[in-house]
Amino acid sequence: MTTSADFATQPIGFGTWPFQDDEAERAVASAIDVGYRLIDTASKYENEAAVGRGIAASGVPREEIFIQTKLRGHDHGDVRGALERSLEWLGVEYLDSWLIHWPLPMLGLYPKAFEEMAQAKQDGLVREIGLSNFLPEHLDVIKQETGLVPAVDQVQCDPGLNRPELRAELATRGIQMQSWSPLARGGEVLEAAPVLEVADARGLTAGQVVLAWHRAVGAVPIARSGNPQRQRENLAAVAIELTPEEVTKISSLPQRGLGDFDPRTRDER
Ligand SMILES: NC(=O)c1ccc[n+]([C@@H]2O[C@H](COP(=O)([O-])OP(=O)(O)OC[C@H]3O[C@@H](n4cnc5c(N)ncnc54)[C@H](OP(=O)(O)O)[C@@H]3O)[C@@H](O)[C@H]2O)c1
């Protein structure tokens, strides 16, 4: 039987957005087969049933897998109902990790929702509770209004949006950071000169260098690939240690802003 402590030590997670139906099922089964154990989904992705089928198809016992899903914006006022639906879609009796997907400060419901999630944890239906896309100002509200400490904050991060202040803030608060879109969705970060230089010098792929960078800065990357060869290649990054110089070099990429994904204004339900 796994414990929440085991969840906290997972070095990399497998992302399932935007996979649907058979593609989701196949990708998840193959990811588990190559060795991923932390599987990330969300009710918003509308693929929990397919993800659940992929987990079942893998043949690996349920208790060896860490299933993480998220409370969508529409459900901030119906936390228990949302949990029942996610459990049913995934075909499981409990979640290993359950996150509030976006804070939606314009609704003002997230502190109460988080308290209800804590109750679900007490009831044994969820092992760990956490957040996603929460900024320090939202974490302050959680602290002041609930006194609860989230296990995780899953935020957008890659070497081109590397968020040093947020990383430091989460470390100070004892909250594990997870990086979503850690490979910048396969975009130009994987072609950036500092990344390619480290990759060439070390005989690694650009994807491995970027995932090793996340590990080096203390984040757990949630990486997605539908390709079993790349799934394996990405997973192997957990054994790669970058030097401080390599980390600095990769961190020096030009930085983008949050744009449409600013949690203060994003109304993602
Ligand atoms: N909390 C949130 O609000 C939030 C938001 C977005 C995403 N997420 C989560 O984070 C997960 C990951 O983010 P993401 O899916 O947006 O993007 P990502 O993991 O950064 O990138 C995925 C893309 O990169 C390609 N890729 C994977 N490995 C590669 C490699 N080694 N070399 C080159 N290309 C590679 C994949 O293509 P192939 O399939 O062809 O390999 C795919 O197109 C999502 O699946 C989801 O679970 C959470």
The ligand as an SDF file (V2000), in Angstrom:
LIG
                    3D

 48 52  0  0  0  0  0  0  0  0999 V2000
   -2.8000   22.6750  -14.0940 N   0  0  0  0  0  0  0  0  0  0  0  0
   -3.0020   23.2110  -15.2740 C   0  0  0  0  0  0  0  0  0  0  0  0
   -3.6600   24.2620  -15.4040 O   0  0  0  0  0  0  0  0  0  0  0  0
   -2.4310   22.5500  -16.4900 C   0  0  0  0  0  0  0  0  0  0  0  0
   -2.4220   23.2300  -17.7140 C   0  0  0  0  0  0  0  0  0  0  0  0
   -1.8640   22.5720  -18.8200 C   0  0  0  0  0  0  0  0  0  0  0  0
   -1.3290   21.2920  -18.6820 C   0  0  0  0  0  0  0  0  0  0  0  0
   -1.3840   20.6410  -17.4880 N   0  0  0  0  0  0  0  0  0  0  0  0
   -0.8420   19.2720  -17.3080 C   0  0  0  0  0  0  0  0  0  0  0  0
    0.5200   19.2920  -17.6760 O   0  0  0  0  0  0  0  0  0  0  0  0
    0.7480   18.2690  -18.6350 C   0  0  0  0  0  0  0  0  0  0  0  0
    1.9240   18.6010  -19.5250 C   0  0  0  0  0  0  0  0  0  0  0  0
    1.7230   19.8220  -20.2150 O   0  0  0  0  0  0  0  0  0  0  0  0
    1.4420   19.8780  -21.7960 P   0  0  0  0  0  0  0  0  0  0  0  0
    0.7870   18.6210  -22.1770 O   0  0  0  0  0  0  0  0  0  0  0  0
    0.7490   21.1570  -22.0670 O   0  0  0  0  0  0  0  0  0  0  0  0
    2.8660   20.0290  -22.4630 O   0  0  0  0  0  0  0  0  0  0  0  0
    4.3520   19.4230  -22.3530 P   0  0  0  0  0  0  0  0  0  0  0  0
    4.3980   18.1980  -21.5290 O   0  0  0  0  0  0  0  0  0  0  0  0
    5.2530   20.5710  -22.0320 O   0  0  0  0  0  0  0  0  0  0  0  0
    4.6350   19.0700  -23.8900 O   0  0  0  0  0  0  0  0  0  0  0  0
    3.9530   18.0610  -24.5610 C   0  0  0  0  0  0  0  0  0  0  0  0
    4.3500   18.1260  -26.0210 C   0  0  0  0  0  0  0  0  0  0  0  0
    5.7590   17.9480  -26.1450 O   0  0  0  0  0  0  0  0  0  0  0  0
    6.0610   16.8580  -27.0150 C   0  0  0  0  0  0  0  0  0  0  0  0
    7.1910   16.1390  -26.4210 N   0  0  0  0  0  0  0  0  0  0  0  0
    7.1900   15.3370  -25.3400 C   0  0  0  0  0  0  0  0  0  0  0  0
    8.4220   14.8890  -25.0720 N   0  0  0  0  0  0  0  0  0  0  0  0
    9.2370   15.4260  -25.9890 C   0  0  0  0  0  0  0  0  0  0  0  0
   10.6310   15.3330  -26.2290 C   0  0  0  0  0  0  0  0  0  0  0  0
   11.4350   14.6070  -25.4370 N   0  0  0  0  0  0  0  0  0  0  0  0
   11.1360   16.0300  -27.2870 N   0  0  0  0  0  0  0  0  0  0  0  0
   10.3410   16.7720  -28.0740 C   0  0  0  0  0  0  0  0  0  0  0  0
    9.0100   16.9020  -27.8980 N   0  0  0  0  0  0  0  0  0  0  0  0
    8.4630   16.2270  -26.8510 C   0  0  0  0  0  0  0  0  0  0  0  0
    4.8060   16.0200  -27.0670 C   0  0  0  0  0  0  0  0  0  0  0  0
    4.6670   15.4180  -28.3360 O   0  0  0  0  0  0  0  0  0  0  0  0
    4.5820   13.8010  -28.5240 P   0  0  0  0  0  0  0  0  0  0  0  0
    3.3010   13.3730  -27.8790 O   0  0  0  0  0  0  0  0  0  0  0  0
    4.5860   13.6470  -30.0050 O   0  0  0  0  0  0  0  0  0  0  0  0
    5.8010   13.2280  -27.8630 O   0  0  0  0  0  0  0  0  0  0  0  0
    3.7070   17.0640  -26.8810 C   0  0  0  0  0  0  0  0  0  0  0  0
    3.3540   17.6560  -28.1130 O   0  0  0  0  0  0  0  0  0  0  0  0
   -0.5940   18.1760  -19.3810 C   0  0  0  0  0  0  0  0  0  0  0  0
   -0.6850   17.0180  -20.1730 O   0  0  0  0  0  0  0  0  0  0  0  0
   -1.5370   18.2360  -18.2000 C   0  0  0  0  0  0  0  0  0  0  0  0
   -1.6130   16.9740  -17.5280 O   0  0  0  0  0  0  0  0  0  0  0  0
   -1.9210   21.2690  -16.3830 C   0  0  0  0  0  0  0  0  0  0  0  0
  1  2  1  0
  2  3  2  0
  2  4  1  0
  4  5  1  0
  4 48  2  0
  5  6  2  0
  6  7  1  0
  7  8  2  0
  8  9  1  0
  8 48  1  0
  9 10  1  0
  9 46  1  0
 10 11  1  0
 11 12  1  0
 11 44  1  0
 12 13  1  0
 13 14  1  0
 14 15  2  0
 14 16  1  0
 14 17  1  0
 17 18  1  0
 18 19  2  0
 18 20  1  0
 18 21  1  0
 21 22  1  0
 22 23  1  0
 23 24  1  0
 23 42  1  0
 24 25  1  0
 25 26  1  0
 25 36  1  0
 26 27  1  0
 26 35  1  0
 27 28  2  0
 28 29  1  0
 29 30  1  0
 29 35  2  0
 30 31  1  0
 30 32  2  0
 32 33  1  0
 33 34  2  0
 34 35  1  0
 36 37  1  0
 36 42  1  0
 37 38  1  0
 38 39  2  0
 38 40  1  0
 38 41  1  0
 42 43  1  0
 44 45  1  0
 44 46  1  0
 46 47  1  0
M  CHG  2   8   1  16  -1
M  END
$$$$
